[in-house]
Amino acid sequence: MRKELLRVIREPANLFLVFLFPIILTLAFGFAFGALGSGGSTQYVVGLVDNDASSWSTWFQGNITKTGVLTAVIYEEQTNAYTDLQTGAVSAVLIIPEGFSASIEGFLADPSSSSWTQSVLELALDQGSMIVGSVVPAFIQQSLTVTMYGEAALSPPSPVIIGAPTMIESIKLTQFDYMAPGIFSFSAIFITMIVSQVITEERSTGILNRIFTTPTTTRELFASLIFANIVTGTVQVLVILGASYLMGFRPQSGVTGTLIGLIAVLFLVVTNVGFGLITASISKSSSAATGIAFIFILPQMFLGSFVPSPESASKFVPSYYVTETIKSLFLRGAEASSLTVLSNLAVLLVYSLVVISLGIYSFNRNGKR
């Protein structure tokens, strides 16, 4: 027993698996699922266009924010609100029509009269989310009721109704459609494990040493590794796209949007090649590399693929930006040149350059031994 304990202590990879892996696993599950079912602190941003500009509409806006679940952001132009809805910057767009206050005042003055007119609030929802459609309309209705009748109101007749919520496009999405963007990210995440296993195996069998005795430079070795995995990632994306199409998934982007989605995935591929090099530099065997790779895989899997998780935690993993980019392009039909898509690509580019540089440095320093 003493010999086995010493082996665990002396092998850095084993220490990673014993101490760091459980911490990463617990944190990944905690961030991903901890807020579910607890009431949480998740908030949905509602882009609000106030065409009535009255004290009633101002009070209504305040009651929306008071729900603690919705946050109202005021837009002067309806077009700008819908543009942000397409890119996921807001979860819904609510249009308060002219005559909103007149409808309420006329009804409250004489509910039995036929002289008052009914107003319709236009509501559009983010079709890139499974949850928004069930959460946002209910809280807006609650806010509207409180505005007109006070906190104690139940379900009185109303001079203002919420129109049937619309999506960005008039299409019916399945649960698979909502999950599809995360599958593209999910496929690239495991490149970390593949790269680390291959390099560790080649090092232990002496293949790397033989390569370094040839005219092949280290730069050429890493370039070929990156290029090979980019080709692999491209094939994976095409396979997933084809299989998803057979399952009924129809991207709302054109050819340009699809290419941008591919580029986002390839940035993630390069990032995970870097994670693979870091893993290989501290692993002495292929089995150890497999375990340590999950330290990089699990956070990306639970915080940046198709598992609902808090955005505040998800923004720390690169896969989140890929999933959000593909969601905006494929589900919301956002323009490939939109600010959200371009900013996500910029983050992924920086992420890939930093991680691959760290991976190469780490492997050059520790991984050749």
Secondary structure, DSSP 4 states (H G I P E B T S, - for coil): -HHHHHHHHH-HHHHIIIIIHHHHHHHHHHHHHTTTTS--S--EEEEEEESS-SHHHHHHHHHHHHTSSEEEEE-S-HHHHHHHHHTTSSSEEEEEPTTHHHHHHHHHH-TT-S-S--EEEEEEE-TT-SSHHHHHHHHHHHHHHHHHH-TT--S---SEEEPPPB-SSS-PPPHHHHHHHHHHHHHHHTHHHHHHHHHHHHHHTTHHHHHHTSS--HHHHHHHHHHHHHHHHHHHHHHHHHHHHHTT---SS-HHHHHHHHHHHHHHHHHHHHHHHHHHHH-SSHHHHHHHHHHHHHHHHHHSSSS---HHHHTTSHHHHHHHHHIIIIIS---TTSHHHHHHHHHHHHHHHHHHHHHHHHIIIIIT-
